[in-house]
Structures are given as structure tokens and as C-alpha cells.
Amino acid sequence: MQADISNVKQHILVLGAGELGLAVLRGLAVRADESASISVLLRQPSVESASPEKQKEIAAIRSLGAAIEVADIADASVDELAAVLGRFDTVISCVGFGAGRGTQRKLTQAALASGVKRYIPWQFGVDYDVVGRGSPQDLFDEQLDVRDLLRTQSRTEWLIISTGMFTSFLFDPAFGVVDLPGGRVNALGSLDTAVTVTTPEDIGTLTAAIVLHSPRFINQVVYTAGETLTYADLADLLERVTGRTFERRASSVPQLLAALEEMPDDNLRKYRAVFAMGHGVAWDVTQTFNDQQGIAVTDAEGWARAHLARG
């Protein structure tokens, strides 16, 4: 029997207010009107911080009409977190891998122990079911543990939102795909390998739309995409945006796995190897929520024109 989320006011809790958390809060603030109350879970030091940056963040949260709950996800026990989460109807986790190993499992265990009606875990990324266990990025196995925990119970509804890579990460110099000063695209796998990307701003908007959608999505994976493109497409768009010619190189899966063997703890090398394999990292835009609902999103070229054109 499914949890009952009736037409009465929904109490929604967002975990974390980083780049994604703030985007989700903004999306909810725009769409929720009187149908929902919105809260965000922060650490006490973040709320009390005297740093101008933190104060600006808190002011932005308050301006959205969001209430602030306080708990330390790292230090609190599963039971302590469950006591907080249990006061809400829907919990959306925007706490990512940066919170440390085991955090995704811990939050899911707390959500299930709390009896919250609906839980949206932090799975804003690739399709972990397709990637599978034992991939070069070992952090992904924990994401599959989360899915197993959710699928083997029936009291709490769950919803997974697969967004692909954050668009900005594709262009991040540290990731090593786009070498803007050198005028090169370093393709992962091959120039024909595809990747799906969505901007954090669009993820926030779409997450709010998905969570508040009627009839609601129950116990399923919902996909978004700003765009699905190949690395050859990426080189083409960079040439259009910058007016320069870009050299195209490709690193094969064996080359990237060999590079990872040299530095097995290097997170970026893990990501490069996974994306080079091309499984579960790209999907057809026509199967996405935003395409089916006719919601406008920013494609990779739109992001590049906004952020790279001056460079």
C-alpha cells in the first residue's frame, strides 16, 4: 500500500544548501505556492557563521521563505536524523559525495527509519543501475546500496532523479576534457562517446516540478537532460562559441584504466574511466521529463555561450 500524500499542505525538507540545494530551494519557492511549506537542513556552524559568504547564503534562504532546521549529518546518529526527517512529508537530499563515504547510506537509513512518506536521495547524476557495481568509480557502489535499501521496503515512497553530469563539470579544466587555452577536446573513450548533461539551475527547477507533479511519480527513476552530446559535438560547439579551431583527441578505455592504476585514489581519473565506458552516462532526450513536459532547459552550447564566450 502506498503512502498517502493527500491534498493537504506538504512539508518538504531539503538536505543541504550548496549549489544544488539552493537551486532546488529556488525551484520549490517558485512552484510550491500555498501547497507546500519548505525547510532546509543546515549545520549549526553554517547558520551561526560570521563569514559574509555564509550570511549571504542564509539571507538568500530566508528570502525564499524557507525555514531552517539544524543538524550535523556527519555527527548525528541515524536515530537522531530520523527524529528530524520524520516531521516532514517529503525529504530531498542535496548532500553529495563531498559529505564522505557512507553518508548516502546513512541518510537513506535515517529516512526509512523516520517513516517519512517520500524520500528523494542524492542520485542527481548517472544511471547507476546501468553503470552497475564494480565500476572504476567505487563511490557509485554506495548509490546502488541506496537503491537496494529503497527497493526492498514498501513503507516509504522513493523517487530517483537522473540528471547526467552537471554541465559545468564537462567544461571544468580539472576534469580535463576541455582544454580551452590549448584549444583541445580530450574525448573520453572516443569522439563518438556520448554524455548527458544538465545545469544545476535546471536540475533545481526540474526537481521541484517532478516532486510537485500531479499525479505524482512513485518508486521510479525520472530522467532529465539539458542535452545529450558526443565529444565530437562538444568540439563543434566550442568552435562555434569561440571562433577558434579545436584539436580533437581521444583517450581509450584501456588508456584511462591504465592511468587510474597509476593513481588508484584519484577521483577525477575514476570519473574519466567511467564516462569513457559510456554505459549509463547518456540517454535519449525524448525520454526525459523536461522534454515530455515541454520545459525549456539550457543545452551545452547555451551554457558555453554564457560562461566561455568572453574567454
MARGU-335118 format. One record per residue (C-alpha): residue number from 1; residue in one letter; x, y, z. Coordinates in steps of 0.5 Angstrom, whole numbers, plus 500, padded with zeros to 3 digits. Layout:
<pts>
<NUM,A,<X,Y,Z>>
...
</pts>
This chain:
<pts>
<1,M,<500,500,500>>
<2,Q,<503,507,498>>
<3,A,<504,512,503>>
<4,D,<498,517,503>>
<5,I,<500,524,501>>
<6,S,<494,528,500>>
<7,N,<492,535,498>>
<8,V,<493,538,505>>
<9,K,<500,542,506>>
<10,Q,<506,538,504>>
<11,H,<512,540,509>>
<12,I,<518,539,505>>
<13,L,<525,539,507>>
<14,V,<532,540,503>>
<15,L,<538,537,506>>
<16,G,<544,542,505>>
<17,A,<544,549,501>>
<18,G,<550,548,497>>
<19,E,<550,550,489>>
<20,L,<545,544,488>>
<21,G,<541,545,495>>
<22,L,<540,553,493>>
<23,A,<538,551,486>>
<24,V,<532,546,489>>
<25,L,<530,551,494>>
<26,R,<529,557,489>>
<27,G,<525,552,484>>
<28,L,<521,550,490>>
<29,A,<520,557,492>>
<30,V,<517,559,485>>
<31,R,<513,553,484>>
<32,A,<510,551,491>>
<33,D,<506,557,493>>
<34,E,<501,555,498>>
<35,S,<501,548,497>>
<36,A,<508,547,501>>
<37,S,<512,549,507>>
<38,I,<519,549,505>>
<39,S,<525,548,510>>
<40,V,<532,547,509>>
<41,L,<537,543,514>>
<42,L,<544,546,515>>
<43,R,<550,545,520>>
<44,Q,<549,550,526>>
<45,P,<556,553,525>>
<46,S,<553,555,518>>
<47,V,<548,558,521>>
<48,E,<552,562,526>>
<49,S,<558,563,522>>
<50,A,<560,571,521>>
<51,S,<563,570,514>>
<52,P,<560,575,509>>
<53,E,<559,569,504>>
<54,K,<555,565,509>>
<55,Q,<551,570,512>>
<56,K,<549,572,505>>
<57,E,<547,565,504>>
<58,I,<543,565,510>>
<59,A,<540,571,507>>
<60,A,<538,568,501>>
<61,I,<535,562,504>>
<62,R,<531,566,508>>
<63,S,<529,571,503>>
<64,L,<526,564,499>>
<65,G,<521,564,505>>
<66,A,<525,557,507>>
<67,A,<525,555,515>>
<68,I,<532,553,517>>
<69,E,<533,546,521>>
<70,V,<539,545,525>>
<71,A,<543,538,525>>
<72,D,<550,536,523>>
<73,I,<549,530,518>>
<74,A,<556,527,520>>
<75,D,<556,527,527>>
<76,A,<549,526,528>>
<77,S,<546,518,529>>
<78,V,<541,515,525>>
<79,D,<536,516,530>>
<80,E,<538,523,531>>
<81,L,<537,525,524>>
<82,A,<531,520,523>>
<83,A,<528,525,529>>
<84,V,<528,531,525>>
<85,L,<527,528,518>>
<86,G,<520,524,521>>
<87,R,<517,531,522>>
<88,F,<517,532,514>>
<89,D,<512,529,509>>
<90,T,<518,529,503>>
<91,V,<525,530,504>>
<92,I,<530,532,498>>
<93,S,<537,530,500>>
<94,C,<542,535,496>>
<95,V,<548,532,500>>
<96,G,<553,530,495>>
<97,F,<559,525,495>>
<98,G,<563,531,499>>
<99,A,<560,529,505>>
<100,G,<564,523,505>>
<101,R,<563,515,504>>
<102,G,<557,512,508>>
<103,T,<553,519,508>>
<104,Q,<549,517,503>>
<105,R,<547,510,506>>
<106,K,<546,513,513>>
<107,L,<541,519,510>>
<108,T,<537,513,507>>
<109,Q,<537,509,513>>
<110,A,<535,515,517>>
<111,A,<530,517,512>>
<112,L,<527,510,512>>
<113,A,<527,510,520>>
<114,S,<524,516,520>>
<115,G,<517,514,517>>
<116,V,<518,520,512>>
<117,K,<512,519,507>>
<118,R,<517,520,501>>
<119,Y,<525,521,500>>
<120,I,<529,523,494>>
<121,P,<536,521,495>>
<122,W,<542,525,492>>
<123,Q,<542,521,486>>
<124,F,<543,527,481>>
<125,G,<548,524,476>>
<126,V,<549,518,472>>
<127,D,<544,512,472>>
<128,Y,<548,508,477>>
<129,D,<543,501,475>>
<130,V,<546,501,468>>
<131,V,<553,503,471>>
<132,G,<553,497,475>>
<133,R,<557,495,481>>
<134,G,<565,495,481>>
<135,S,<566,501,476>>
<136,P,<572,505,476>>
<137,Q,<569,510,481>>
<138,D,<568,506,487>>
<139,L,<563,511,490>>
<140,F,<558,509,485>>
<141,D,<557,502,489>>
<142,E,<554,506,495>>
<143,Q,<549,509,490>>
<144,L,<547,502,489>>
<145,D,<546,501,496>>
<146,V,<542,506,497>>
<147,R,<537,504,491>>
<148,D,<537,497,494>>
<149,L,<535,500,501>>
<150,L,<529,504,498>>
<151,R,<527,498,493>>
<152,T,<527,493,499>>
<153,Q,<522,496,503>>
<154,S,<515,499,502>>
<155,R,<513,504,507>>
<156,T,<517,510,504>>
<157,E,<516,512,497>>
<158,W,<522,514,494>>
<159,L,<524,518,487>>
<160,I,<531,518,484>>
<161,I,<532,524,479>>
<162,S,<538,522,474>>
<163,T,<541,528,471>>
<164,G,<547,526,468>>
<165,M,<554,530,469>>
<166,F,<553,538,472>>
<167,T,<554,542,465>>
<168,S,<559,546,469>>
<169,F,<564,540,470>>
<170,L,<564,538,463>>
<171,F,<568,544,462>>
<172,D,<572,544,468>>
<173,P,<579,545,467>>
<174,A,<581,540,473>>
<175,F,<576,535,469>>
<176,G,<581,535,463>>
<177,V,<576,534,457>>
<178,V,<576,542,455>>
<179,D,<583,545,455>>
<180,L,<581,552,453>>
<181,P,<588,555,453>>
<182,G,<591,549,449>>
<183,G,<585,549,444>>
<184,R,<584,542,445>>
<185,V,<578,537,447>>
<186,N,<580,531,450>>
<187,A,<575,526,449>>
<188,L,<573,520,454>>
<189,G,<573,513,450>>
<190,S,<572,516,443>>
<191,L,<570,522,440>>
<192,D,<563,519,439>>
<193,T,<562,517,446>>
<194,A,<556,521,449>>
<195,V,<555,524,455>>
<196,T,<548,527,458>>
<197,V,<549,534,462>>
<198,T,<544,538,466>>
<199,T,<546,545,469>>
<200,P,<545,545,477>>
<201,E,<540,551,476>>
<202,D,<536,547,471>>
<203,I,<536,541,476>>
<204,G,<533,545,481>>
<205,T,<527,548,477>>
<206,L,<526,540,474>>
<207,T,<527,537,481>>
<208,A,<521,542,484>>
<209,A,<517,541,478>>
<210,I,<518,533,479>>
<211,V,<517,533,486>>
<212,L,<510,537,486>>
<213,H,<508,534,480>>
<214,S,<501,531,480>>
<215,P,<500,525,479>>
<216,R,<506,524,483>>
<217,F,<512,520,481>>
<218,I,<512,514,485>>
<219,N,<518,509,486>>
<220,Q,<521,510,480>>
<221,V,<527,514,476>>
<222,V,<526,520,473>>
<223,Y,<531,523,468>>
<224,T,<533,530,466>>
<225,A,<537,533,460>>
<226,G,<540,539,458>>
<227,E,<543,536,453>>
<228,T,<546,529,451>>
<229,L,<552,530,446>>
<230,T,<558,527,444>>
<231,Y,<565,529,445>>
<232,A,<566,531,437>>
<233,D,<559,535,438>>
<234,L,<563,539,444>>
<235,A,<569,540,440>>
<236,D,<564,543,435>>
<237,L,<560,548,439>>
<238,L,<567,550,442>>
<239,E,<569,552,435>>
<240,R,<562,556,434>>
<241,V,<562,559,441>>
<242,T,<570,562,441>>
<243,G,<571,562,433>>
<244,R,<577,558,434>>
<245,T,<579,551,432>>
<246,F,<580,546,437>>
<247,E,<584,540,436>>
<248,R,<581,533,438>>
<249,R,<584,528,442>>
<250,A,<581,521,445>>
<251,S,<583,517,451>>
<252,S,<581,510,450>>
<253,V,<578,506,456>>
<254,P,<585,502,457>>
<255,Q,<589,508,457>>
<256,L,<584,511,462>>
<257,L,<584,505,466>>
<258,A,<592,505,466>>
<259,A,<592,512,468>>
<260,L,<588,510,474>>
<261,E,<592,504,476>>
<262,E,<598,509,477>>
<263,M,<594,513,482>>
<264,P,<588,509,484>>
<265,D,<586,514,489>>
<266,D,<585,520,484>>
<267,N,<578,521,484>>
<268,L,<578,525,477>>
<269,R,<581,519,474>>
<270,K,<576,515,477>>
<271,Y,<571,519,473>>
<272,R,<574,520,467>>
<273,A,<574,512,466>>
<274,V,<567,511,468>>
<275,F,<565,516,463>>
<276,A,<569,513,458>>
<277,M,<566,507,458>>
<278,G,<559,510,456>>
<279,H,<555,506,460>>
<280,G,<549,509,464>>
<281,V,<552,516,463>>
<282,A,<548,518,457>>
<283,W,<540,518,455>>
<284,D,<536,520,450>>
<285,V,<533,527,451>>
<286,T,<526,525,449>>
<287,Q,<525,520,455>>
<288,T,<527,526,460>>
<289,F,<521,529,464>>
<290,N,<523,536,461>>
<291,D,<523,534,454>>
<292,Q,<516,531,455>>
<293,Q,<513,537,459>>
<294,G,<516,542,454>>
<295,I,<520,545,460>>
<296,A,<526,550,457>>
<297,V,<533,548,459>>
<298,T,<540,550,458>>
<299,D,<544,546,453>>
<300,A,<551,545,453>>
<301,E,<552,551,448>>
<302,G,<548,556,452>>
<303,W,<552,554,458>>
<304,A,<558,555,454>>
<305,R,<556,562,451>>
<306,A,<554,565,458>>
<307,H,<561,563,461>>
<308,L,<566,562,456>>
<309,A,<565,566,450>>
<310,R,<569,572,453>>
<311,G,<575,568,454>>
</pts>
